[in-house]
Amino acid sequence: MNLIEAGKRIYEKGLVVGKSGNISYKLDEGRILITATGTCLGVITDGDLVVVNLKGKVVKGHKNPSSEMRMHLEIYKAYKSIKAVVHTHSPYASAFAYCGKKLKSVNPESEIFLGETPILSFFPHGTMELAKAVTDTLKDSKVTLMEKHGVVTVGKGLSQAIELAELVEETAKINYLVETLAKNKGEG
Ligand SMILES: [Zn+2]
């Protein structure tokens, strides 16, 4: 899976809408391929990708990198094994993050691959504070929820990070349905 396929996939699944969300991929030790700011992942093309170095300087491409670039770079600098970072505002997971409500494991996949998903308290979008705080939560997790913001997933490759973005959204949706049904139990 390349970055363009990854963008289209999460757009089609409703994990991002409009121009929200961003994705990056580590090309080598010094270069990161990242979506440009203002990109709609549903119709992403090569022209919407830029290559930056670890200081955030554009080394290839004509657009400005995502406004969340700092977060992507801090994660790569901290964890050498991470090759891909995906950020979405997927609705069910974002709602749990907003409420500070932890996700429960609802199936074998969520138990094995998500475990205890951390929820990070609010930091303003695009800041170094957010970048550092998110990086910190990824010490023991490949997924983090950000209060009043959304989701970050990481992986050894794009497939892993994308699959985790899908899994955390599915898990949040099932959590919501379970709670709703449990509340209504006995009322029928
Ligand atoms: Zn965002």
Backbone and ligand atoms as CSV (ligand in chain L), in Angstrom:
chain,resi,resn,atom,element,x,y,z
A,1,MET,N,N,0.846,-1.197,0.000
A,1,MET,CA,C,0.000,0.000,0.000
A,1,MET,C,C,0.883,1.249,0.000
A,2,ASN,N,N,0.583,2.175,-0.938
A,2,ASN,CA,C,1.326,3.436,-0.898
A,2,ASN,C,C,0.462,4.510,-0.229
A,3,LEU,N,N,1.031,5.694,-0.092
A,3,LEU,CA,C,0.360,6.737,0.668
A,3,LEU,C,C,-0.949,7.203,0.012
A,4,ILE,N,N,-0.971,7.202,-1.304
A,4,ILE,CA,C,-2.188,7.614,-2.021
A,4,ILE,C,C,-3.306,6.587,-1.815
A,5,GLU,N,N,-2.961,5.319,-1.923
A,5,GLU,CA,C,-3.959,4.263,-1.672
A,5,GLU,C,C,-4.459,4.334,-0.230
A,6,ALA,N,N,-3.540,4.600,0.681
A,6,ALA,CA,C,-3.900,4.677,2.107
A,6,ALA,C,C,-4.888,5.825,2.347
A,7,GLY,N,N,-4.623,6.975,1.731
A,7,GLY,CA,C,-5.498,8.131,1.904
A,7,GLY,C,C,-6.891,7.854,1.383
A,8,LYS,N,N,-6.956,7.273,0.201
A,8,LYS,CA,C,-8.262,6.986,-0.409
A,8,LYS,C,C,-9.034,5.962,0.421
A,9,ARG,N,N,-8.309,4.992,0.934
A,9,ARG,CA,C,-8.974,3.934,1.720
A,9,ARG,C,C,-9.637,4.506,2.974
A,10,ILE,N,N,-8.912,5.346,3.722
A,10,ILE,CA,C,-9.533,5.844,4.964
A,10,ILE,C,C,-10.623,6.874,4.664
A,11,TYR,N,N,-10.506,7.556,3.532
A,11,TYR,CA,C,-11.569,8.493,3.133
A,11,TYR,C,C,-12.842,7.711,2.795
A,12,GLU,N,N,-12.664,6.667,1.996
A,12,GLU,CA,C,-13.820,5.861,1.588
A,12,GLU,C,C,-14.503,5.215,2.791
A,13,LYS,N,N,-13.735,4.908,3.815
A,13,LYS,CA,C,-14.323,4.283,5.007
A,13,LYS,C,C,-14.911,5.298,5.968
A,14,GLY,N,N,-14.811,6.581,5.623
A,14,GLY,CA,C,-15.410,7.609,6.481
A,14,GLY,C,C,-14.580,7.959,7.711
A,15,LEU,N,N,-13.307,7.594,7.714
A,15,LEU,CA,C,-12.461,7.939,8.872
A,15,LEU,C,C,-11.986,9.381,8.795
A,16,VAL,N,N,-12.012,9.946,7.584
A,16,VAL,CA,C,-11.701,11.373,7.393
A,16,VAL,C,C,-12.731,11.940,6.418
A,17,VAL,N,N,-12.994,13.234,6.520
A,17,VAL,CA,C,-13.897,13.896,5.562
A,17,VAL,C,C,-13.242,15.199,5.111
A,18,GLY,N,N,-13.722,15.736,3.983
A,18,GLY,CA,C,-13.212,17.030,3.519
A,18,GLY,C,C,-11.699,17.033,3.491
A,19,LYS,N,N,-11.117,18.045,4.150
A,19,LYS,CA,C,-9.650,18.146,4.144
A,19,LYS,C,C,-9.041,17.742,5.480
A,20,SER,N,N,-9.773,16.948,6.254
A,20,SER,CA,C,-9.226,16.538,7.556
A,20,SER,C,C,-8.332,15.311,7.398
A,21,GLY,N,N,-7.485,15.126,8.385
A,21,GLY,CA,C,-6.633,13.949,8.421
A,21,GLY,C,C,-5.336,14.142,7.665
A,22,ASN,N,N,-4.318,13.432,8.087
A,22,ASN,CA,C,-3.028,13.466,7.395
A,22,ASN,C,C,-2.277,12.171,7.637
A,23,ILE,N,N,-1.385,11.876,6.697
A,23,ILE,CA,C,-0.653,10.597,6.712
A,23,ILE,C,C,0.798,10.870,6.353
A,24,SER,N,N,1.701,10.113,6.960
A,24,SER,CA,C,3.097,10.228,6.535
A,24,SER,C,C,3.751,8.854,6.503
A,25,TYR,N,N,4.873,8.804,5.803
A,25,TYR,CA,C,5.614,7.557,5.639
A,25,TYR,C,C,7.101,7.869,5.643
A,26,LYS,N,N,7.872,7.068,6.389
A,26,LYS,CA,C,9.318,7.306,6.475
A,26,LYS,C,C,10.020,6.659,5.281
A,27,LEU,N,N,10.583,7.491,4.410
A,27,LEU,CA,C,11.267,6.969,3.216
A,27,LEU,C,C,12.617,6.385,3.589
A,28,ASP,N,N,13.360,7.109,4.440
A,28,ASP,CA,C,14.645,6.636,4.961
A,28,ASP,C,C,14.939,7.440,6.228
A,29,GLU,N,N,16.127,7.278,6.797
A,29,GLU,CA,C,16.403,7.896,8.107
A,29,GLU,C,C,16.223,9.419,8.128
A,30,GLY,N,N,16.409,10.066,6.983
A,30,GLY,CA,C,16.331,11.529,6.995
A,30,GLY,C,C,15.160,12.145,6.248
A,31,ARG,N,N,14.310,11.313,5.630
A,31,ARG,CA,C,13.261,11.886,4.777
A,31,ARG,C,C,11.888,11.264,5.051
A,32,ILE,N,N,10.902,12.162,5.202
A,32,ILE,CA,C,9.522,11.745,5.481
A,32,ILE,C,C,8.624,12.240,4.351
A,33,LEU,N,N,7.827,11.325,3.818
A,33,LEU,CA,C,6.812,11.694,2.819
A,33,LEU,C,C,5.528,11.995,3.588
A,34,ILE,N,N,4.945,13.182,3.367
A,34,ILE,CA,C,3.765,13.576,4.156
A,34,ILE,C,C,2.750,14.302,3.274
A,35,THR,N,N,1.477,14.181,3.640
A,35,THR,CA,C,0.437,14.875,2.878
A,35,THR,C,C,0.554,16.378,3.112
A,36,ALA,N,N,0.218,17.135,2.063
A,36,ALA,CA,C,0.287,18.597,2.159
A,36,ALA,C,C,-0.927,19.121,2.923
A,37,THR,N,N,-0.793,20.323,3.454
A,37,THR,CA,C,-1.921,20.950,4.140
A,37,THR,C,C,-3.033,21.218,3.122
A,38,GLY,N,N,-4.273,21.072,3.543
A,38,GLY,CA,C,-5.404,21.325,2.651
A,38,GLY,C,C,-5.697,20.212,1.664
A,39,THR,N,N,-5.145,19.033,1.914
A,39,THR,CA,C,-5.374,17.897,1.003
A,39,THR,C,C,-6.656,17.159,1.373
A,40,CYS,N,N,-7.466,16.872,0.375
A,40,CYS,CA,C,-8.597,15.961,0.590
A,40,CYS,C,C,-8.094,14.562,0.280
A,41,LEU,N,N,-8.057,13.703,1.285
A,41,LEU,CA,C,-7.457,12.377,1.092
A,41,LEU,C,C,-8.247,11.514,0.103
A,42,GLY,N,N,-9.495,11.872,-0.127
A,42,GLY,CA,C,-10.323,11.104,-1.062
A,42,GLY,C,C,-9.912,11.263,-2.515
A,43,VAL,N,N,-9.270,12.379,-2.828
A,43,VAL,CA,C,-8.877,12.632,-4.226
A,43,VAL,C,C,-7.382,12.979,-4.307
A,44,ILE,N,N,-6.621,12.423,-3.390
A,44,ILE,CA,C,-5.186,12.740,-3.279
A,44,ILE,C,C,-4.414,12.269,-4.523
A,45,THR,N,N,-3.461,13.113,-4.959
A,45,THR,CA,C,-2.581,12.746,-6.077
A,45,THR,C,C,-1.122,12.971,-5.631
A,46,ASP,N,N,-0.188,12.614,-6.505
A,46,ASP,CA,C,1.238,12.810,-6.188
A,46,ASP,C,C,1.562,14.265,-5.845
A,47,GLY,N,N,0.843,15.192,-6.495
A,47,GLY,CA,C,1.089,16.618,-6.257
A,47,GLY,C,C,0.718,17.069,-4.843
A,48,ASP,N,N,-0.038,16.236,-4.112
A,48,ASP,CA,C,-0.437,16.570,-2.739
A,48,ASP,C,C,0.538,16.012,-1.695
A,49,LEU,N,N,1.658,15.469,-2.180
A,49,LEU,CA,C,2.642,14.895,-1.251
A,49,LEU,C,C,3.907,15.743,-1.255
A,50,VAL,N,N,4.508,15.911,-0.099
A,50,VAL,CA,C,5.797,16.595,-0.028
A,50,VAL,C,C,6.776,15.739,0.772
A,51,VAL,N,N,8.048,15.917,0.492
A,51,VAL,CA,C,9.085,15.233,1.267
A,51,VAL,C,C,9.724,16.278,2.170
A,52,VAL,N,N,9.816,15.970,3.462
A,52,VAL,CA,C,10.458,16.887,4.411
A,52,VAL,C,C,11.611,16.157,5.104
A,53,ASN,N,N,12.562,16.944,5.622
A,53,ASN,CA,C,13.586,16.318,6.458
A,53,ASN,C,C,13.096,16.335,7.910
A,54,LEU,N,N,13.900,15.810,8.826
A,54,LEU,CA,C,13.430,15.678,10.211
A,54,LEU,C,C,13.306,17.023,10.923
A,55,LYS,N,N,13.831,18.077,10.288
A,55,LYS,CA,C,13.645,19.421,10.851
A,55,LYS,C,C,12.380,20.071,10.290
A,56,GLY,N,N,11.729,19.409,9.355
A,56,GLY,CA,C,10.495,19.946,8.798
A,56,GLY,C,C,10.684,20.793,7.558
A,57,LYS,N,N,11.899,20.800,7.031
A,57,LYS,CA,C,12.157,21.582,5.818
A,57,LYS,C,C,11.714,20.761,4.595
A,58,VAL,N,N,10.985,21.413,3.689
A,58,VAL,CA,C,10.542,20.719,2.470
A,58,VAL,C,C,11.739,20.507,1.560
A,59,VAL,N,N,12.001,19.257,1.193
A,59,VAL,CA,C,13.112,18.966,0.290
A,59,VAL,C,C,12.613,18.540,-1.091
A,60,LYS,N,N,11.310,18.237,-1.194
A,60,LYS,CA,C,10.733,17.907,-2.503
A,60,LYS,C,C,9.235,18.177,-2.456
A,61,GLY,N,N,8.721,18.766,-3.531
A,61,GLY,CA,C,7.288,19.067,-3.592
A,61,GLY,C,C,7.057,20.563,-3.553
A,62,HIS,N,N,5.840,20.965,-3.967
A,62,HIS,CA,C,5.560,22.389,-4.130
A,62,HIS,C,C,4.597,22.948,-3.112
A,63,LYS,N,N,4.019,22.093,-2.277
A,63,LYS,CA,C,3.021,22.578,-1.317
A,63,LYS,C,C,3.611,22.616,0.088
A,64,ASN,N,N,2.839,23.189,1.019
A,64,ASN,CA,C,3.264,23.182,2.423
A,64,ASN,C,C,2.807,21.885,3.085
A,65,PRO,N,N,3.658,21.341,3.955
A,65,PRO,CA,C,3.271,20.086,4.614
A,65,PRO,C,C,2.100,20.291,5.583
A,66,SER,N,N,1.465,19.205,5.954
A,66,SER,CA,C,0.358,19.207,6.920
A,66,SER,C,C,0.677,20.052,8.147
A,67,SER,N,N,-0.346,20.725,8.658
A,67,SER,CA,C,-0.154,21.547,9.862
A,67,SER,C,C,0.158,20.689,11.092
A,68,GLU,N,N,-0.041,19.381,10.984
A,68,GLU,CA,C,0.315,18.479,12.092
A,68,GLU,C,C,1.682,17.831,11.873
A,69,MET,N,N,2.492,18.403,10.992
A,69,MET,CA,C,3.790,17.803,10.680
A,69,MET,C,C,4.652,17.576,11.934
A,70,ARG,N,N,4.609,18.535,12.861
A,70,ARG,CA,C,5.445,18.403,14.071
A,70,ARG,C,C,5.184,17.079,14.789
A,71,MET,N,N,3.902,16.753,14.866
A,71,MET,CA,C,3.522,15.521,15.551
A,71,MET,C,C,4.138,14.306,14.843
A,72,HIS,N,N,4.038,14.286,13.534
A,72,HIS,CA,C,4.606,13.178,12.761
A,72,HIS,C,C,6.122,13.095,12.996
A,73,LEU,N,N,6.797,14.234,12.904
A,73,LEU,CA,C,8.263,14.230,13.026
A,73,LEU,C,C,8.731,13.808,14.409
A,74,GLU,N,N,8.057,14.306,15.447
A,74,GLU,CA,C,8.460,13.932,16.816
A,74,GLU,C,C,8.334,12.422,17.015
A,75,ILE,N,N,7.273,11.845,16.448
A,75,ILE,CA,C,7.070,10.391,16.585
A,75,ILE,C,C,8.217,9.636,15.900
A,76,TYR,N,N,8.564,10.037,14.677
A,76,TYR,CA,C,9.663,9.350,13.967
A,76,TYR,C,C,10.994,9.520,14.696
A,77,LYS,N,N,11.200,10.708,15.264
A,77,LYS,CA,C,12.485,10.949,15.952
A,77,LYS,C,C,12.597,10.082,17.207
A,78,ALA,N,N,11.453,9.839,17.852
A,78,ALA,CA,C,11.477,9.088,19.116
A,78,ALA,C,C,11.535,7.575,18.918
A,79,TYR,N,N,10.883,7.079,17.859
A,79,TYR,CA,C,10.764,5.624,17.688
A,79,TYR,C,C,11.263,5.213,16.306
A,80,LYS,N,N,12.463,4.676,16.278
A,80,LYS,CA,C,13.100,4.319,14.995
A,80,LYS,C,C,12.312,3.272,14.209
A,81,SER,N,N,11.596,2.382,14.906
A,81,SER,CA,C,10.906,1.286,14.209
A,81,SER,C,C,9.623,1.749,13.518
A,82,ILE,N,N,9.147,2.926,13.854
A,82,ILE,CA,C,7.898,3.398,13.245
A,82,ILE,C,C,8.162,3.951,11.843
A,83,LYS,N,N,7.367,3.429,10.894
A,83,LYS,CA,C,7.555,3.831,9.491
A,83,LYS,C,C,6.355,4.605,8.940
A,84,ALA,N,N,5.231,4.592,9.665
A,84,ALA,CA,C,4.045,5.286,9.158
A,84,ALA,C,C,3.229,5.868,10.304
A,85,VAL,N,N,2.649,7.053,10.055
A,85,VAL,CA,C,1.805,7.724,11.048
A,85,VAL,C,C,0.515,8.159,10.340
A,86,VAL,N,N,-0.612,7.840,10.956
A,86,VAL,CA,C,-1.916,8.189,10.382
A,86,VAL,C,C,-2.712,8.983,11.417
A,87,HIS,N,N,-3.290,10.098,10.978
A,87,HIS,CA,C,-4.100,10.910,11.878
A,87,HIS,C,C,-5.485,11.111,11.270
A,88,THR,N,N,-6.516,10.745,12.023
A,88,THR,CA,C,-7.892,10.923,11.549
A,88,THR,C,C,-8.732,11.623,12.621
A,89,HIS,N,N,-9.928,12.042,12.196
A,89,HIS,CA,C,-10.936,12.550,13.123
A,89,HIS,C,C,-12.121,11.583,13.096
A,90,SER,N,N,-11.850,10.290,13.048
A,90,SER,CA,C,-12.953,9.328,12.874
A,90,SER,C,C,-13.966,9.491,14.006
A,91,PRO,N,N,-15.273,9.512,13.653
A,91,PRO,CA,C,-16.288,10.028,14.576
A,91,PRO,C,C,-16.479,9.275,15.893
A,92,TYR,N,N,-16.597,7.958,15.859
A,92,TYR,CA,C,-16.868,7.258,17.130
A,92,TYR,C,C,-15.664,7.353,18.070
A,93,ALA,N,N,-14.469,7.131,17.530
A,93,ALA,CA,C,-13.267,7.220,18.378
A,93,ALA,C,C,-13.093,8.644,18.900
A,94,SER,N,N,-13.379,9.635,18.052
A,94,SER,CA,C,-13.251,11.034,18.493
A,94,SER,C,C,-14.238,11.343,19.618
A,95,ALA,N,N,-15.435,10.762,19.525
A,95,ALA,CA,C,-16.439,11.009,20.566
A,95,ALA,C,C,-15.984,10.438,21.911
A,96,PHE,N,N,-15.404,9.237,21.889
A,96,PHE,CA,C,-14.885,8.652,23.137
A,96,PHE,C,C,-13.744,9.517,23.681
A,97,ALA,N,N,-12.897,10.014,22.789
A,97,ALA,CA,C,-11.796,10.887,23.216
A,97,ALA,C,C,-12.351,12.167,23.835
A,98,TYR,N,N,-13.366,12.730,23.204
A,98,TYR,CA,C,-13.975,13.977,23.687
A,98,TYR,C,C,-14.468,13.798,25.115
A,99,CYS,N,N,-15.098,12.668,25.361
A,99,CYS,CA,C,-15.688,12.400,26.685
A,99,CYS,C,C,-14.668,11.831,27.664
A,100,GLY,N,N,-13.455,11.593,27.208
A,100,GLY,CA,C,-12.439,11.005,28.092
A,100,GLY,C,C,-12.820,9.601,28.548
A,101,LYS,N,N,-13.546,8.908,27.698
A,101,LYS,CA,C,-14.072,7.586,28.055
A,101,LYS,C,C,-13.227,6.495,27.409
A,102,LYS,N,N,-12.651,5.635,28.236
A,102,LYS,CA,C,-11.769,4.573,27.735
A,102,LYS,C,C,-12.536,3.540,26.919
A,103,LEU,N,N,-11.893,3.021,25.885
A,103,LEU,CA,C,-12.500,1.968,25.070
A,103,LEU,C,C,-12.308,0.618,25.746
A,104,LYS,N,N,-13.372,-0.186,25.720
A,104,LYS,CA,C,-13.251,-1.564,26.232
A,104,LYS,C,C,-12.942,-2.480,25.058
A,105,SER,N,N,-12.216,-3.571,25.333
A,105,SER,CA,C,-11.980,-4.563,24.278
A,105,SER,C,C,-13.307,-5.238,23.974
A,106,VAL,N,N,-13.621,-5.357,22.693
A,106,VAL,CA,C,-14.917,-5.928,22.329
A,106,VAL,C,C,-14.794,-7.157,21.439
A,107,ASN,N,N,-13.595,-7.477,21.029
A,107,ASN,CA,C,-13.365,-8.681,20.219
A,107,ASN,C,C,-11.873,-9.016,20.306
A,108,PRO,N,N,-11.479,-10.188,19.791
A,108,PRO,CA,C,-10.057,-10.566,19.934
A,108,PRO,C,C,-9.095,-9.529,19.356
A,109,GLU,N,N,-9.448,-8.946,18.204
A,109,GLU,CA,C,-8.545,-7.983,17.575
A,109,GLU,C,C,-8.330,-6.760,18.459
A,110,SER,N,N,-9.418,-6.237,19.003
A,110,SER,CA,C,-9.269,-5.028,19.820
A,110,SER,C,C,-8.463,-5.329,21.085
A,111,GLU,N,N,-8.620,-6.546,21.594
A,111,GLU,CA,C,-7.850,-6.907,22.792
A,111,GLU,C,C,-6.364,-7.046,22.470
A,112,ILE,N,N,-6.071,-7.704,21.356
A,112,ILE,CA,C,-4.663,-7.964,21.010
A,112,ILE,C,C,-3.972,-6.709,20.467
A,113,PHE,N,N,-4.620,-6.024,19.527
A,113,PHE,CA,C,-3.928,-4.952,18.807
A,113,PHE,C,C,-4.100,-3.562,19.410
A,114,LEU,N,N,-5.178,-3.360,20.167
A,114,LEU,CA,C,-5.357,-2.035,20.768
A,114,LEU,C,C,-4.968,-2.037,22.243
A,115,GLY,N,N,-5.428,-3.050,22.968
A,115,GLY,CA,C,-5.153,-3.097,24.411
A,115,GLY,C,C,-5.731,-1.868,25.081
A,116,GLU,N,N,-4.961,-1.295,25.976
A,116,GLU,CA,C,-5.401,-0.090,26.700
A,116,GLU,C,C,-5.055,1.138,25.873
A,117,THR,N,N,-6.009,1.649,25.138
A,117,THR,CA,C,-5.720,2.824,24.303
A,117,THR,C,C,-5.713,4.089,25.158
A,118,PRO,N,N,-4.594,4.798,25.184
A,118,PRO,CA,C,-4.544,6.010,26.021
A,118,PRO,C,C,-5.400,7.148,25.454
A,119,ILE,N,N,-5.872,8.017,26.338
A,119,ILE,CA,C,-6.579,9.234,25.911
A,119,ILE,C,C,-5.780,10.427,26.431
A,120,LEU,N,N,-5.326,11.209,25.493
A,120,LEU,CA,C,-4.500,12.368,25.836
A,120,LEU,C,C,-5.389,13.579,26.110
A,121,SER,N,N,-5.107,14.303,27.191
A,121,SER,CA,C,-5.901,15.505,27.464
A,121,SER,C,C,-5.620,16.573,26.400
A,122,PHE,N,N,-6.450,17.584,26.338
A,122,PHE,CA,C,-6.417,18.520,25.220
A,122,PHE,C,C,-5.132,19.354,25.128
A,123,PHE,N,N,-4.586,19.428,23.912
A,123,PHE,CA,C,-3.501,20.355,23.559
A,123,PHE,C,C,-3.886,20.990,22.233
A,124,PRO,N,N,-3.579,22.278,22.029
A,124,PRO,CA,C,-3.967,22.905,20.768
A,124,PRO,C,C,-3.324,22.244,19.543
A,125,HIS,N,N,-4.118,22.173,18.494
A,125,HIS,CA,C,-3.747,21.579,17.209
A,125,HIS,C,C,-2.460,22.211,16.633
A,126,GLY,N,N,-1.578,21.389,16.125
A,126,GLY,CA,C,-0.386,21.871,15.425
A,126,GLY,C,C,0.777,22.299,16.309
A,127,THR,N,N,0.610,22.213,17.630
A,127,THR,CA,C,1.667,22.718,18.522
A,127,THR,C,C,2.716,21.652,18.851
A,128,MET,N,N,3.874,22.142,19.285
A,128,MET,CA,C,4.932,21.238,19.726
A,128,MET,C,C,4.507,20.506,21.003
A,129,GLU,N,N,3.715,21.178,21.850
A,129,GLU,CA,C,3.224,20.547,23.090
A,129,GLU,C,C,2.407,19.300,22.744
A,130,LEU,N,N,1.533,19.457,21.747
A,130,LEU,CA,C,0.723,18.306,21.319
A,130,LEU,C,C,1.641,17.213,20.750
A,131,ALA,N,N,2.583,17.625,19.907
A,131,ALA,CA,C,3.496,16.669,19.274
A,131,ALA,C,C,4.241,15.839,20.324
A,132,LYS,N,N,4.746,16.511,21.350
A,132,LYS,CA,C,5.535,15.817,22.377
A,132,LYS,C,C,4.633,14.923,23.239
A,133,ALA,N,N,3.455,15.428,23.569
A,133,ALA,CA,C,2.546,14.658,24.420
A,133,ALA,C,C,2.055,13.404,23.699
A,134,VAL,N,N,1.732,13.527,22.416
A,134,VAL,CA,C,1.290,12.361,21.645
A,134,VAL,C,C,2.425,11.338,21.581
A,135,THR,N,N,3.621,11.806,21.287
A,135,THR,CA,C,4.787,10.923,21.189
A,135,THR,C,C,4.970,10.131,22.479
A,136,ASP,N,N,4.800,10.807,23.586
A,136,ASP,CA,C,4.932,10.171,24.893
A,136,ASP,C,C,3.930,9.031,25.094
A,137,THR,N,N,2.683,9.253,24.664
A,137,THR,CA,C,1.654,8.213,24.870
A,137,THR,C,C,1.917,6.980,24.011
A,138,LEU,N,N,2.742,7.133,22.970
A,138,LEU,CA,C,2.981,6.003,22.064
A,138,LEU,C,C,4.101,5.074,22.554
A,139,LYS,N,N,4.603,5.363,23.739
A,139,LYS,CA,C,5.633,4.509,24.337
A,139,LYS,C,C,5.117,3.070,24.482
A,140,ASP,N,N,3.884,2.948,24.936
A,140,ASP,CA,C,3.314,1.614,25.194
A,140,ASP,C,C,2.100,1.304,24.331
A,141,SER,N,N,1.894,2.052,23.303
A,141,SER,CA,C,0.690,1.859,22.486
A,141,SER,C,C,0.980,2.271,21.049
A,142,LYS,N,N,0.221,1.704,20.121
A,142,LYS,CA,C,0.369,2.122,18.721
A,142,LYS,C,C,-0.785,3.022,18.303
A,143,VAL,N,N,-1.660,3.275,19.256
A,143,VAL,CA,C,-2.843,4.099,18.985
A,143,VAL,C,C,-3.010,5.071,20.137
A,144,THR,N,N,-3.346,6.320,19.837
A,144,THR,CA,C,-3.686,7.230,20.916
A,144,THR,C,C,-4.897,8.072,20.503
A,145,LEU,N,N,-5.747,8.358,21.492
A,145,LEU,CA,C,-6.912,9.212,21.265
A,145,LEU,C,C,-6.598,10.573,21.857
A,146,MET,N,N,-6.975,11.626,21.132
A,146,MET,CA,C,-6.688,12.990,21.591
A,146,MET,C,C,-7.997,13.702,21.894
A,147,GLU,N,N,-8.133,14.156,23.123
A,147,GLU,CA,C,-9.358,14.838,23.546
A,147,GLU,C,C,-9.654,16.035,22.640
A,148,LYS,N,N,-10.907,16.200,22.263
A,148,LYS,CA,C,-11.371,17.294,21.379
A,148,LYS,C,C,-10.568,17.365,20.097
A,149,HIS,N,N,-10.149,16.216,19.585
A,149,HIS,CA,C,-9.390,16.235,18.343
A,149,HIS,C,C,-9.597,14.956,17.513
A,150,GLY,N,N,-9.012,13.856,17.890
A,150,GLY,CA,C,-9.138,12.670,17.045
A,150,GLY,C,C,-8.186,11.569,17.434
A,151,VAL,N,N,-7.639,10.912,16.426
A,151,VAL,CA,C,-6.899,9.670,16.620
A,151,VAL,C,C,-5.540,9.739,15.923
A,152,VAL,N,N,-4.527,9.136,16.540
A,152,VAL,CA,C,-3.244,8.925,15.866
A,152,VAL,C,C,-2.914,7.439,15.958
A,153,THR,N,N,-2.546,6.854,14.826
A,153,THR,CA,C,-2.070,5.476,14.857
A,153,THR,C,C,-0.700,5.421,14.177
A,154,VAL,N,N,0.100,4.462,14.588
A,154,VAL,CA,C,1.437,4.315,13.995
A,154,VAL,C,C,1.662,2.848,13.636
A,155,GLY,N,N,2.643,2.605,12.753
A,155,GLY,CA,C,2.922,1.227,12.391
A,155,GLY,C,C,4.290,1.052,11.786
A,156,LYS,N,N,4.657,-0.214,11.632
A,156,LYS,CA,C,5.928,-0.547,10.980
A,156,LYS,C,C,5.822,-0.324,9.474
A,157,GLY,N,N,4.602,-0.125,8.997
A,157,GLY,CA,C,4.333,0.178,7.596
A,157,GLY,C,C,2.974,0.833,7.507
A,158,LEU,N,N,2.626,1.309,6.316
A,158,LEU,CA,C,1.339,1.989,6.143
A,158,LEU,C,C,0.163,1.070,6.443
A,159,SER,N,N,0.249,-0.190,5.994
A,159,SER,CA,C,-0.875,-1.113,6.212
A,159,SER,C,C,-1.211,-1.219,7.690
A,160,GLN,N,N,-0.190,-1.390,8.508
A,160,GLN,CA,C,-0.437,-1.552,9.945
A,160,GLN,C,C,-1.100,-0.304,10.543
A,161,ALA,N,N,-0.592,0.864,10.192
A,161,ALA,CA,C,-1.156,2.102,10.750
A,161,ALA,C,C,-2.593,2.319,10.272
A,162,ILE,N,N,-2.857,2.012,9.009
A,162,ILE,CA,C,-4.218,2.162,8.454
A,162,ILE,C,C,-5.173,1.159,9.115
A,163,GLU,N,N,-4.719,-0.081,9.249
A,163,GLU,CA,C,-5.578,-1.100,9.866
A,163,GLU,C,C,-5.915,-0.726,11.307
A,164,LEU,N,N,-4.962,-0.150,12.019
A,164,LEU,CA,C,-5.230,0.272,13.397
A,164,LEU,C,C,-6.226,1.429,13.437
A,165,ALA,N,N,-6.136,2.327,12.453
A,165,ALA,CA,C,-7.095,3.441,12.391
A,165,ALA,C,C,-8.506,2.898,12.168
A,166,GLU,N,N,-8.604,1.859,11.348
A,166,GLU,CA,C,-9.914,1.229,11.112
A,166,GLU,C,C,-10.381,0.483,12.355
A,167,LEU,N,N,-9.457,-0.243,12.965
A,167,LEU,CA,C,-9.824,-1.055,14.133
A,167,LEU,C,C,-10.285,-0.198,15.309
A,168,VAL,N,N,-9.593,0.907,15.559
A,168,VAL,CA,C,-9.976,1.728,16.716
A,168,VAL,C,C,-11.350,2.348,16.481
A,169,GLU,N,N,-11.658,2.696,15.229
A,169,GLU,CA,C,-12.985,3.249,14.938
A,169,GLU,C,C,-14.064,2.180,15.095
A,170,GLU,N,N,-13.791,0.981,14.586
A,170,GLU,CA,C,-14.768,-0.095,14.732
A,170,GLU,C,C,-14.993,-0.408,16.213
A,171,THR,N,N,-13.909,-0.443,16.975
A,171,THR,CA,C,-14.010,-0.748,18.407
A,171,THR,C,C,-14.837,0.315,19.128
A,172,ALA,N,N,-14.618,1.578,18.777
A,172,ALA,CA,C,-15.380,2.662,19.408
A,172,ALA,C,C,-16.864,2.546,19.049
A,173,LYS,N,N,-17.126,2.196,17.807
A,173,LYS,CA,C,-18.522,2.049,17.363
A,173,LYS,C,C,-19.201,0.918,18.138
A,174,ILE,N,N,-18.514,-0.216,18.267
A,174,ILE,CA,C,-19.105,-1.344,19.007
A,174,ILE,C,C,-19.286,-0.962,20.481
A,175,ASN,N,N,-18.309,-0.262,21.050
A,175,ASN,CA,C,-18.447,0.208,22.429
A,175,ASN,C,C,-19.723,1.031,22.589
A,176,TYR,N,N,-19.944,1.915,21.633
A,176,TYR,CA,C,-21.124,2.779,21.676
A,176,TYR,C,C,-22.402,1.947,21.579
A,177,LEU,N,N,-22.423,0.994,20.639
A,177,LEU,CA,C,-23.616,0.166,20.460
A,177,LEU,C,C,-23.885,-0.690,21.697
A,178,VAL,N,N,-22.834,-1.243,22.273
A,178,VAL,CA,C,-22.975,-2.074,23.472
A,178,VAL,C,C,-23.576,-1.247,24.609
A,179,GLU,N,N,-23.062,-0.051,24.782
A,179,GLU,CA,C,-23.574,0.796,25.872
A,179,GLU,C,C,-25.024,1.190,25.637
A,180,THR,N,N,-25.329,1.512,24.392
A,180,THR,CA,C,-26.700,1.917,24.056
A,180,THR,C,C,-27.665,0.758,24.273
A,181,LEU,N,N,-27.275,-0.428,23.816
A,181,LEU,CA,C,-28.155,-1.590,23.971
A,181,LEU,C,C,-28.303,-1.970,25.439
A,182,ALA,N,N,-27.200,-1.887,26.166
A,182,ALA,CA,C,-27.249,-2.246,27.595
A,182,ALA,C,C,-28.197,-1.307,28.333
A,183,LYS,N,N,-28.190,-0.046,27.955
A,183,LYS,CA,C,-29.059,0.949,28.589
A,183,LYS,C,C,-30.531,0.668,28.310
A,184,ASN,N,N,-30.796,0.182,27.087
A,184,ASN,CA,C,-32.183,-0.045,26.671
A,184,ASN,C,C,-32.709,-1.424,27.060
A,185,LYS,N,N,-31.839,-2.234,27.610
A,185,LYS,CA,C,-32.218,-3.614,27.935
A,185,LYS,C,C,-33.440,-3.623,28.861
A,186,GLY,N,N,-34.399,-4.442,28.516
A,186,GLY,CA,C,-35.558,-4.552,29.402
A,186,GLY,C,C,-36.637,-3.525,29.118
A,187,GLU,N,N,-36.303,-2.570,28.238
A,187,GLU,CA,C,-37.318,-1.542,27.963
A,187,GLU,C,C,-38.270,-1.963,26.858
A,188,GLY,N,N,-37.877,-3.026,26.073
A,188,GLY,CA,C,-38.731,-3.451,24.970
A,188,GLY,C,C,-39.854,-4.253,25.533
L,1,ZN,ZN,ZN,-6.488,16.831,13.291
